[in-house]
C-alpha cells in the first residue's frame, strides 16, 4: 500500500470515527515511574491529550506508545490487581 493510499485511509477513518483520540504532537511532563529501578526496567510516563504516553528511559529515541484515558485506567487497574506475571 503506497503512502497516498494509506493517507487517504487514515483520513477516512478519522472522518468517520467518533472514538478517535486527538493527540497533541508530543507528550508533555514526562516523569519516571516510581517503580523504575536504577539499572533496568526504567519507564517514563507523559501526558498526551487526555491519555498517557510511555517510553523506555534508557532508549528514548525508540519512541513511545500512547493510550487513551480509558485504556490507561484499565492498564493501571490490571497492574494493581496483579493480573501480570513478573
N, C-alpha and C positions, 0 to 999 in steps of 0.2 A: 504494500500500500504506500503510495507516494505521499509527500508532505502536503500537497494540495488536497488530496482526498481525506487524510486524517484531520486536517484543519477544518474541513467542511463538516465531517462527522462530529467533531468536538463542538463546533458552533451549533449544529442541530440539536445535540444533546442539551447544551446549555439553554437554548431557547425553550425546549420542551420540559426540562426538569425543574420542578419547584423545590426539590430537596437538595439541590446542589449548593454546597457551602462556597460563598465568595471569599477568597483569601487575599489578604494584602500580599505584596510582593515578597516580603521577607518576614520571618518570625522575629519577635521582639522580646526583650527582657529574658534572655537565656539565663538559666540557673542550673547549677549542678545538683543532681539528685542527692538527697541526704543519705541514700543507701549506696552511693558510689564509694568505691574503695580507692586507695592511693595508687594501687598497682594495676588493677584491671576492673572490668565491669563498671566503667565510668560512662554515664549518660547525662545529657543536659536536656532540659525541657524549656521550651519557649512558648510564648503566646502567639497564636496566629488566628485572626478572626475571633470567633467565639470558641475555638478549639485549642489544640495543642500541637506542637511540633517536637520531635525527639531526634537527637543526634548523638553520635559517639564522640565523647570528649576527646579521645586520642586521635580521631580521624575526622575532623570537622569537614574536610574537603570532600568526603564521601557523600555529603548531603544529609538530608533529614527526611523523615516521613511525617505525615500530618494525620490528625484525627479530628473529627467534629466533636463538639461538646458531648454529645450523647455517646459516641464511641469511646472517648477518653474516660467518661464516667463509668462506663461498663468495664473498661480495662482496669481501672483503679479498684472497682468493686471486686473483680476477679482476683486481683493480686492480694487484696486484703482478705479475701475468702479462701486463700491458699489453693486456688484452682490450678496453679502452675507448679510443675516439678522443678526443684532446684538441683 
